[in-house]
Amino acid sequence: MNSLSVDIVTQLLHCEPSKQLWDEAQSLTGAHTKSRIIYLKSEFHNTPKGDMKMEQYLGKMKNLVDKLKLVGSHISNSELTIQILNGLDSDYNPMVVELFD
């Protein structure tokens, strides 16, 4: 119980036998992990460079990939590259075309 978040602990207060506590904790943390993966993947696929400096943008994308890896969802280097290129604005089109030429 000490290693669980407050949100999860409050949902487990009704559990009496330790087996029930264990089973429900696993179920809740699994659901939490799935929703976290969905949220992080959405952010990964919908993050444009926008006004960020290139260093900031690349750092943010790498950070999202690292977070996804921690929750068990691996993003390949090719997926990362494609998503980074997709997030660039039209000013970068000549460079992107050159990469794939």
NORQUIRA-V191390 format. One record per helix or strand of 3 or more residues. SS is the DSSP state (a for helix, b for strand). FROM is the first residue (numbers start at 1). TO is the last residue. If there is no record, write none. Layout:
ss->{SS | SS}
from->{FROM | FROM}
to->{TO | TO}
This chain:
ss->{a | a | a | a | a}
from->{6 | 18 | 54 | 77 | 90}
to->{12 | 45 | 70 | 86 | 99}
